[in-house]
Amino acid sequence: MADLYLKALEAERKSLWAACRLKGLPKGTPERLRIEELDGLLAAHKAKKAG
């Protein structure tokens, strides 16, 4: 079964990263901080899923 939570997190991260690259946003902006937060959520979810 598809992990919809994981897919939603990855889609949001990909979208934010594309916007940051397009606009050339530096570290410390809200978008970049959200990407860092998503990275943590993704890592925690994958670790929980792995066991």
C-alpha distance matrix in Angstrom:
0.0 3.8 6.5 8.9 11.7 11.9 11.9 14.6 16.6 16.7 17.7 20.4 21.7 22.0 23.8 26.1 26.9 27.9 30.1 31.7 32.5 33.9 36.1 37.0 36.2 37.5 35.9 36.4 35.5 33.0 30.5 30.8 30.6 27.3 25.9 27.1 25.5 22.1 22.6 23.1 20.1 17.9 19.6 19.4 15.7 15.2 17.9 16.4 13.1 15.2 17.2
3.8 0.0 3.8 5.8 8.9 8.7 8.2 11.0 13.2 13.1 13.9 16.7 18.0 18.3 20.0 22.4 23.2 24.1 26.3 28.0 28.8 30.2 32.3 33.2 32.5 33.9 32.5 33.0 32.0 29.5 26.9 27.3 27.3 24.0 22.5 23.9 22.5 19.0 19.6 20.5 17.5 15.2 17.4 17.6 13.9 13.5 16.7 15.8 12.6 15.0 17.5
6.5 3.8 0.0 3.8 5.6 5.5 6.4 8.8 10.3 10.9 12.4 14.5 15.7 16.6 18.5 20.3 21.3 22.7 24.7 26.0 27.2 28.7 30.6 31.3 30.3 31.4 29.7 30.0 29.1 26.6 24.2 24.5 24.2 20.9 19.6 20.8 19.1 15.7 16.4 17.0 13.9 11.8 14.2 14.1 10.4 10.6 13.8 12.7 10.1 13.0 15.3
8.9 5.8 3.8 0.0 3.8 5.4 5.0 6.0 8.6 9.8 10.3 12.2 14.1 15.1 16.3 18.2 19.7 21.0 22.5 24.2 25.6 26.9 28.5 29.7 28.5 30.0 28.5 28.6 27.3 24.5 22.2 23.0 22.7 19.2 18.3 20.0 18.1 14.7 16.3 17.1 13.8 12.3 15.4 15.2 11.8 12.8 16.2 15.1 13.1 16.2 18.4
11.7 8.9 5.6 3.8 0.0 3.8 5.5 5.1 6.3 8.7 9.9 10.7 12.4 14.3 15.5 16.7 18.3 20.1 21.4 22.6 24.4 25.9 27.2 28.1 26.6 27.7 25.9 25.7 24.7 21.8 19.7 20.4 19.7 16.2 15.7 17.0 14.8 11.6 13.4 13.8 10.3 9.4 12.6 12.2 8.9 10.9 14.0 12.8 11.7 15.1 17.0
11.9 8.7 5.5 5.4 3.8 0.0 3.8 5.4 5.2 6.2 8.5 10.0 10.6 12.2 14.3 15.5 16.4 18.3 20.1 21.1 22.4 24.3 25.9 26.4 25.1 26.1 24.3 24.6 23.8 21.4 19.0 19.1 18.7 15.6 14.2 15.3 13.8 10.3 11.1 12.1 9.2 7.0 10.1 10.6 7.5 8.3 11.9 11.8 10.3 13.1 15.6
11.9 8.2 6.4 5.0 5.5 3.8 0.0 3.8 5.5 5.1 6.0 8.6 9.9 10.4 12.1 14.2 15.2 16.4 18.3 19.9 21.0 22.4 24.3 25.2 24.3 25.8 24.6 25.1 23.9 21.5 18.7 19.2 19.5 16.2 14.6 16.6 15.5 11.7 12.9 14.7 12.0 9.8 13.1 14.1 11.3 11.6 15.4 15.4 13.7 16.2 19.0
14.6 11.0 8.8 6.0 5.1 5.4 3.8 0.0 3.8 5.5 5.1 6.2 8.6 9.9 10.6 12.3 14.1 15.5 16.7 18.3 20.0 21.2 22.6 23.8 22.6 24.2 23.0 23.1 21.6 18.9 16.3 17.3 17.4 13.8 13.0 15.4 13.8 10.3 12.5 14.2 11.3 10.2 13.9 14.6 12.1 13.5 16.9 16.7 15.7 18.5 21.0
16.6 13.2 10.3 8.6 6.3 5.2 5.5 3.8 0.0 3.8 5.5 5.2 6.2 8.6 10.0 10.7 12.1 14.3 15.5 16.4 18.3 20.0 21.2 21.9 20.4 21.5 20.0 20.1 18.9 16.4 13.9 14.4 14.3 10.8 9.7 11.7 10.2 6.6 8.8 10.5 8.0 7.0 10.7 11.7 10.0 11.5 14.7 15.0 14.6 17.1 19.5
16.7 13.1 10.9 9.8 8.7 6.2 5.1 5.5 3.8 0.0 3.8 5.5 5.1 6.1 8.5 9.9 10.4 12.2 14.3 15.2 16.4 18.2 20.0 20.5 19.6 20.8 19.6 20.4 19.3 17.5 14.4 14.4 15.1 12.1 9.9 12.1 11.8 8.1 8.9 11.6 10.0 7.7 11.1 13.1 11.4 11.7 15.2 16.3 15.3 17.2 20.2
17.7 13.9 12.4 10.3 9.9 8.5 6.0 5.1 5.5 3.8 0.0 3.8 5.5 5.1 6.1 8.6 9.9 10.7 12.4 14.2 15.4 16.6 18.4 19.6 19.0 20.9 20.2 21.0 19.3 17.3 14.0 14.9 16.0 12.8 11.1 14.1 13.8 10.3 11.9 14.7 13.0 11.3 14.8 16.6 14.8 15.3 18.9 19.6 18.5 20.7 23.6
20.4 16.7 14.5 12.2 10.7 10.0 8.6 6.2 5.2 5.5 3.8 0.0 3.8 5.5 5.2 6.1 8.5 10.0 10.7 12.2 14.3 15.4 16.5 17.8 16.6 18.4 17.7 17.9 16.0 13.7 10.6 11.9 12.9 9.5 8.5 11.8 11.2 8.3 10.7 13.3 11.8 11.2 14.7 16.2 15.0 16.3 19.4 20.1 19.7 22.0 24.6
21.7 18.0 15.7 14.1 12.4 10.6 9.9 8.6 6.2 5.1 5.5 3.8 0.0 3.8 5.5 5.2 6.0 8.6 9.9 10.4 12.1 14.1 15.3 15.8 14.6 16.0 14.9 15.7 14.4 12.8 9.5 9.6 10.9 8.1 5.8 9.0 9.5 6.5 8.0 11.2 10.7 9.7 12.7 14.9 14.3 15.1 18.0 19.4 19.2 21.0 23.7
22.0 18.3 16.6 15.1 14.3 12.2 10.4 9.9 8.6 6.1 5.1 5.5 3.8 0.0 3.8 5.5 5.1 6.2 8.7 9.9 10.6 12.2 14.3 15.0 14.7 16.6 16.3 17.7 16.2 15.1 11.4 11.6 13.7 11.4 8.8 12.0 13.1 10.2 10.9 14.5 14.0 12.3 15.1 17.7 16.9 17.0 20.2 21.7 21.1 22.6 25.6
23.8 20.0 18.5 16.3 15.5 14.3 12.1 10.6 10.0 8.5 6.1 5.2 5.5 3.8 0.0 3.8 5.5 5.2 6.3 8.7 10.1 10.7 12.4 14.0 13.6 16.2 16.4 17.4 15.2 13.8 10.2 11.5 13.8 11.3 9.7 13.4 14.2 11.7 13.3 16.6 16.0 14.9 18.0 20.2 19.3 20.0 23.1 24.4 23.8 25.7 28.5
26.1 22.4 20.3 18.2 16.7 15.5 14.2 12.3 10.7 9.9 8.6 6.1 5.2 5.5 3.8 0.0 3.8 5.4 5.1 6.1 8.6 9.8 10.6 11.7 10.6 12.8 12.9 13.7 11.4 10.2 6.4 7.8 10.2 8.2 6.9 10.7 11.7 10.1 11.9 15.0 14.9 14.6 17.4 19.5 19.3 20.2 23.0 24.3 24.3 26.1 28.8
26.9 23.2 21.3 19.7 18.3 16.4 15.2 14.1 12.1 10.4 9.9 8.5 6.0 5.1 5.5 3.8 0.0 3.8 5.4 5.1 6.2 8.5 9.9 10.1 9.6 11.5 11.7 13.5 12.0 11.8 8.1 7.7 10.8 9.8 7.2 10.4 12.5 11.0 11.5 15.0 15.6 14.7 16.9 19.6 19.7 20.0 22.6 24.5 24.5 25.8 28.6
27.9 24.1 22.7 21.0 20.1 18.3 16.4 15.5 14.3 12.2 10.7 10.0 8.6 6.2 5.2 5.4 3.8 0.0 3.8 5.5 5.2 6.1 8.6 9.7 10.4 13.1 14.2 16.2 14.2 14.2 10.5 10.9 14.2 13.1 10.9 14.2 16.2 14.4 15.0 18.6 18.9 17.7 20.2 22.9 22.6 22.7 25.6 27.5 27.0 28.3 31.4
30.1 26.3 24.7 22.5 21.4 20.1 18.3 16.7 15.5 14.3 12.4 10.7 9.9 8.7 6.3 5.1 5.4 3.8 0.0 3.8 5.5 5.1 6.1 8.2 8.4 11.7 13.2 14.6 12.0 11.9 8.5 9.9 13.2 12.2 11.1 14.5 16.2 15.0 16.3 19.6 19.9 19.4 22.0 24.3 24.2 24.8 27.6 29.2 29.1 30.7 33.5
31.7 28.0 26.0 24.2 22.6 21.1 19.9 18.3 16.4 15.2 14.2 12.2 10.4 9.9 8.7 6.1 5.1 5.5 3.8 0.0 3.8 5.5 5.3 5.6 5.1 8.0 9.6 11.4 9.3 10.2 7.1 7.3 11.0 11.1 9.7 12.5 14.9 14.4 15.2 18.3 19.3 19.0 21.1 23.6 24.0 24.6 27.0 28.9 29.1 30.4 33.1
32.5 28.8 27.2 25.6 24.4 22.4 21.0 20.0 18.3 16.4 15.4 14.3 12.1 10.6 10.1 8.6 6.2 5.2 5.5 3.8 0.0 3.8 5.5 5.0 6.7 9.3 11.3 14.0 12.4 13.8 10.8 10.2 14.0 14.2 12.2 14.7 17.5 16.7 16.8 20.2 21.4 20.5 22.3 25.2 25.6 25.6 28.1 30.3 30.3 31.2 34.2
33.9 30.2 28.7 26.9 25.9 24.3 22.4 21.2 20.0 18.2 16.6 15.4 14.1 12.2 10.7 9.8 8.5 6.1 5.1 5.5 3.8 0.0 3.8 5.6 8.0 11.4 14.0 16.2 14.0 15.2 12.2 12.7 16.4 16.3 14.8 17.8 20.1 19.2 19.8 23.2 24.0 23.2 25.4 28.1 28.2 28.4 31.1 33.1 32.9 34.1 37.0
36.1 32.3 30.6 28.5 27.2 25.9 24.3 22.6 21.2 20.0 18.4 16.5 15.3 14.3 12.4 10.6 9.9 8.6 6.1 5.3 5.5 3.8 0.0 3.8 5.5 9.2 12.2 13.9 11.5 13.1 10.8 11.6 15.1 15.6 14.8 17.5 19.8 19.5 20.4 23.4 24.4 24.2 26.3 28.8 29.2 29.8 32.2 34.1 34.3 35.6 38.3
37.0 33.2 31.3 29.7 28.1 26.4 25.2 23.8 21.9 20.5 19.6 17.8 15.8 15.0 14.0 11.7 10.1 9.7 8.2 5.6 5.0 5.6 3.8 0.0 3.8 6.5 9.8 12.2 10.7 13.2 11.2 10.7 14.3 15.6 14.4 16.4 19.2 19.3 19.6 22.5 24.1 23.8 25.4 28.1 28.9 29.3 31.4 33.6 34.0 35.0 37.7
36.2 32.5 30.3 28.5 26.6 25.1 24.3 22.6 20.4 19.6 19.0 16.6 14.6 14.7 13.6 10.6 9.6 10.4 8.4 5.1 6.7 8.0 5.5 3.8 0.0 3.8 6.8 8.7 6.9 9.6 8.2 7.7 11.0 12.6 12.1 13.8 16.4 17.0 17.6 20.2 21.8 22.1 23.7 26.0 27.1 27.8 29.7 31.7 32.5 33.6 36.0
37.5 33.9 31.4 30.0 27.7 26.1 25.8 24.2 21.5 20.8 20.9 18.4 16.0 16.6 16.2 12.8 11.5 13.1 11.7 8.0 9.3 11.4 9.2 6.5 3.8 0.0 3.8 6.4 6.4 9.9 9.5 7.6 10.3 12.9 12.3 13.0 15.9 17.2 17.2 19.4 21.6 22.1 23.1 25.4 27.0 27.6 29.1 31.3 32.4 33.3 35.5
35.9 32.5 29.7 28.5 25.9 24.3 24.6 23.0 20.0 19.6 20.2 17.7 14.9 16.3 16.4 12.9 11.7 14.2 13.2 9.6 11.3 14.0 12.2 9.8 6.8 3.8 0.0 3.8 5.7 8.7 8.8 5.9 7.6 10.8 10.3 10.0 13.0 14.8 14.6 16.3 18.8 19.6 20.3 22.4 24.3 25.1 26.2 28.4 29.8 30.6 32.6
36.4 33.0 30.0 28.6 25.7 24.6 25.1 23.1 20.1 20.4 21.0 17.9 15.7 17.7 17.4 13.7 13.5 16.2 14.6 11.4 14.0 16.2 13.9 12.2 8.7 6.4 3.8 0.0 3.8 6.5 8.1 6.2 6.1 9.7 10.6 10.0 12.1 14.6 15.0 16.1 18.4 19.9 20.7 22.2 24.2 25.5 26.5 28.3 30.0 31.1 32.8
35.5 32.0 29.1 27.3 24.7 23.8 23.9 21.6 18.9 19.3 19.3 16.0 14.4 16.2 15.2 11.4 12.0 14.2 12.0 9.3 12.4 14.0 11.5 10.7 6.9 6.4 5.7 3.8 0.0 3.8 5.5 5.3 6.2 8.7 10.0 10.8 12.4 14.3 15.5 17.0 18.6 20.0 21.5 23.0 24.5 26.0 27.4 29.0 30.4 31.8 33.7
33.0 29.5 26.6 24.5 21.8 21.4 21.5 18.9 16.4 17.5 17.3 13.7 12.8 15.1 13.8 10.2 11.8 14.2 11.9 10.2 13.8 15.2 13.1 13.2 9.6 9.9 8.7 6.5 3.8 0.0 3.8 5.5 5.0 6.1 8.7 9.9 10.4 12.2 14.2 15.4 16.4 18.1 20.0 21.1 22.3 24.2 25.8 26.9 28.3 30.1 31.8
30.5 26.9 24.2 22.2 19.7 19.0 18.7 16.3 13.9 14.4 14.0 10.6 9.5 11.4 10.2 6.4 8.1 10.5 8.5 7.1 10.8 12.2 10.8 11.2 8.2 9.5 8.8 8.1 5.5 3.8 0.0 3.8 5.4 5.1 6.4 8.9 9.9 10.5 12.5 14.5 15.2 16.3 18.5 20.0 20.8 22.4 24.4 25.6 26.6 28.4 30.5
30.8 27.3 24.5 23.0 20.4 19.1 19.2 17.3 14.4 14.4 14.9 11.9 9.6 11.6 11.5 7.8 7.7 10.9 9.9 7.3 10.2 12.7 11.6 10.7 7.7 7.6 5.9 6.2 5.3 5.5 3.8 0.0 3.8 5.4 5.0 6.4 8.7 9.8 10.6 12.8 14.4 15.2 16.8 18.7 19.9 21.1 22.8 24.5 25.6 27.0 29.1
30.6 27.3 24.2 22.7 19.7 18.7 19.5 17.4 14.3 15.1 16.0 12.9 10.9 13.7 13.8 10.2 10.8 14.2 13.2 11.0 14.0 16.4 15.1 14.3 11.0 10.3 7.6 6.1 6.2 5.0 5.4 3.8 0.0 3.8 5.4 5.1 6.3 8.7 9.9 10.9 12.6 14.3 15.6 16.9 18.5 20.1 21.4 22.8 24.4 25.9 27.6
27.3 24.0 20.9 19.2 16.2 15.6 16.2 13.8 10.8 12.1 12.8 9.5 8.1 11.4 11.3 8.2 9.8 13.1 12.2 11.1 14.2 16.3 15.6 15.6 12.6 12.9 10.8 9.7 8.7 6.1 5.1 5.4 3.8 0.0 3.8 5.4 4.9 6.1 8.5 9.9 10.4 12.1 14.2 15.2 16.2 18.1 19.8 20.9 22.2 24.1 25.8
25.9 22.5 19.6 18.3 15.7 14.2 14.6 13.0 9.7 9.9 11.1 8.5 5.8 8.8 9.7 6.9 7.2 10.9 11.1 9.7 12.2 14.8 14.8 14.4 12.1 12.3 10.3 10.6 10.0 8.7 6.4 5.0 5.4 3.8 0.0 3.8 5.4 5.0 6.2 8.7 9.8 10.3 12.2 14.2 15.1 16.3 18.2 19.8 20.7 22.2 24.4
27.1 23.9 20.8 20.0 17.0 15.3 16.6 15.4 11.7 12.1 14.1 11.8 9.0 12.0 13.4 10.7 10.4 14.2 14.5 12.5 14.7 17.8 17.5 16.4 13.8 13.0 10.0 10.0 10.8 9.9 8.9 6.4 5.1 5.4 3.8 0.0 3.8 5.4 5.0 6.5 8.8 9.9 10.7 12.5 14.3 15.5 16.7 18.5 20.0 21.2 23.0
25.5 22.5 19.1 18.1 14.8 13.8 15.5 13.8 10.2 11.8 13.8 11.2 9.5 13.1 14.2 11.7 12.5 16.2 16.2 14.9 17.5 20.1 19.8 19.2 16.4 15.9 13.0 12.1 12.4 10.4 9.9 8.7 6.3 4.9 5.4 3.8 0.0 3.8 5.4 5.2 6.4 8.7 10.0 10.7 12.4 14.4 15.5 16.7 18.4 20.1 21.5
22.1 19.0 15.7 14.7 11.6 10.3 11.7 10.3 6.6 8.1 10.3 8.3 6.5 10.2 11.7 10.1 11.0 14.4 15.0 14.4 16.7 19.2 19.5 19.3 17.0 17.2 14.8 14.6 14.3 12.2 10.5 9.8 8.7 6.1 5.0 5.4 3.8 0.0 3.8 5.3 4.9 6.0 8.5 9.7 10.3 12.1 14.0 15.2 16.2 18.0 20.0
22.6 19.6 16.4 16.3 13.4 11.1 12.9 12.5 8.8 8.9 11.9 10.7 8.0 10.9 13.3 11.9 11.5 15.0 16.3 15.2 16.8 19.8 20.4 19.6 17.6 17.2 14.6 15.0 15.5 14.2 12.5 10.6 9.9 8.5 6.2 5.0 5.4 3.8 0.0 3.8 5.5 5.1 6.1 8.6 9.9 10.6 12.2 14.2 15.3 16.4 18.5
23.1 20.5 17.0 17.1 13.8 12.1 14.7 14.2 10.5 11.6 14.7 13.3 11.2 14.5 16.6 15.0 15.0 18.6 19.6 18.3 20.2 23.2 23.4 22.5 20.2 19.4 16.3 16.1 17.0 15.4 14.5 12.8 10.9 9.9 8.7 6.5 5.2 5.3 3.8 0.0 3.8 5.4 5.2 6.1 8.5 10.0 10.5 12.2 14.1 15.3 16.7
20.1 17.5 13.9 13.8 10.3 9.2 12.0 11.3 8.0 10.0 13.0 11.8 10.7 14.0 16.0 14.9 15.6 18.9 19.9 19.3 21.4 24.0 24.4 24.1 21.8 21.6 18.8 18.4 18.6 16.4 15.2 14.4 12.6 10.4 9.8 8.8 6.4 4.9 5.5 3.8 0.0 3.8 5.5 5.1 6.0 8.6 9.9 10.5 12.1 14.1 15.6
17.9 15.2 11.8 12.3 9.4 7.0 9.8 10.2 7.0 7.7 11.3 11.2 9.7 12.3 14.9 14.6 14.7 17.7 19.4 19.0 20.5 23.2 24.2 23.8 22.1 22.1 19.6 19.9 20.0 18.1 16.3 15.2 14.3 12.1 10.3 9.9 8.7 6.0 5.1 5.4 3.8 0.0 3.8 5.5 5.1 6.1 8.5 9.9 10.4 12.1 14.3
19.6 17.4 14.2 15.4 12.6 10.1 13.1 13.9 10.7 11.1 14.8 14.7 12.7 15.1 18.0 17.4 16.9 20.2 22.0 21.1 22.3 25.4 26.3 25.4 23.7 23.1 20.3 20.7 21.5 20.0 18.5 16.8 15.6 14.2 12.2 10.7 10.0 8.5 6.1 5.2 5.5 3.8 0.0 3.8 5.5 5.2 6.1 8.6 9.8 10.5 12.4
19.4 17.6 14.1 15.2 12.2 10.6 14.1 14.6 11.7 13.1 16.6 16.2 14.9 17.7 20.2 19.5 19.6 22.9 24.3 23.6 25.2 28.1 28.8 28.1 26.0 25.4 22.4 22.2 23.0 21.1 20.0 18.7 16.9 15.2 14.2 12.5 10.7 9.7 8.6 6.1 5.1 5.5 3.8 0.0 3.8 5.5 5.1 6.1 8.5 9.9 10.8
15.7 13.9 10.4 11.8 8.9 7.5 11.3 12.1 10.0 11.4 14.8 15.0 14.3 16.9 19.3 19.3 19.7 22.6 24.2 24.0 25.6 28.2 29.2 28.9 27.1 27.0 24.3 24.2 24.5 22.3 20.8 19.9 18.5 16.2 15.1 14.3 12.4 10.3 9.9 8.5 6.0 5.1 5.5 3.8 0.0 3.8 5.4 5.1 6.1 8.6 10.1
15.2 13.5 10.6 12.8 10.9 8.3 11.6 13.5 11.5 11.7 15.3 16.3 15.1 17.0 20.0 20.2 20.0 22.7 24.8 24.6 25.6 28.4 29.8 29.3 27.8 27.6 25.1 25.5 26.0 24.2 22.4 21.1 20.1 18.1 16.3 15.5 14.4 12.1 10.6 10.0 8.6 6.1 5.2 5.5 3.8 0.0 3.8 5.4 5.0 6.0 8.7
17.9 16.7 13.8 16.2 14.0 11.9 15.4 16.9 14.7 15.2 18.9 19.4 18.0 20.2 23.1 23.0 22.6 25.6 27.6 27.0 28.1 31.1 32.2 31.4 29.7 29.1 26.2 26.5 27.4 25.8 24.4 22.8 21.4 19.8 18.2 16.7 15.5 14.0 12.2 10.5 9.9 8.5 6.1 5.1 5.4 3.8 0.0 3.8 5.4 5.1 6.4
16.4 15.8 12.7 15.1 12.8 11.8 15.4 16.7 15.0 16.3 19.6 20.1 19.4 21.7 24.4 24.3 24.5 27.5 29.2 28.9 30.3 33.1 34.1 33.6 31.7 31.3 28.4 28.3 29.0 26.9 25.6 24.5 22.8 20.9 19.8 18.5 16.7 15.2 14.2 12.2 10.5 9.9 8.6 6.1 5.1 5.4 3.8 0.0 3.8 5.5 5.3
13.1 12.6 10.1 13.1 11.7 10.3 13.7 15.7 14.6 15.3 18.5 19.7 19.2 21.1 23.8 24.3 24.5 27.0 29.1 29.1 30.3 32.9 34.3 34.0 32.5 32.4 29.8 30.0 30.4 28.3 26.6 25.6 24.4 22.2 20.7 20.0 18.4 16.2 15.3 14.1 12.1 10.4 9.8 8.5 6.1 5.0 5.4 3.8 0.0 3.8 5.4
15.2 15.0 13.0 16.2 15.1 13.1 16.2 18.5 17.1 17.2 20.7 22.0 21.0 22.6 25.7 26.1 25.8 28.3 30.7 30.4 31.2 34.1 35.6 35.0 33.6 33.3 30.6 31.1 31.8 30.1 28.4 27.0 25.9 24.1 22.2 21.2 20.1 18.0 16.4 15.3 14.1 12.1 10.5 9.9 8.6 6.0 5.1 5.5 3.8 0.0 3.7
17.2 17.5 15.3 18.4 17.0 15.6 19.0 21.0 19.5 20.2 23.6 24.6 23.7 25.6 28.5 28.8 28.6 31.4 33.5 33.1 34.2 37.0 38.3 37.7 36.0 35.5 32.6 32.8 33.7 31.8 30.5 29.1 27.6 25.8 24.4 23.0 21.5 20.0 18.5 16.7 15.6 14.3 12.4 10.8 10.1 8.7 6.4 5.3 5.4 3.7 0.0
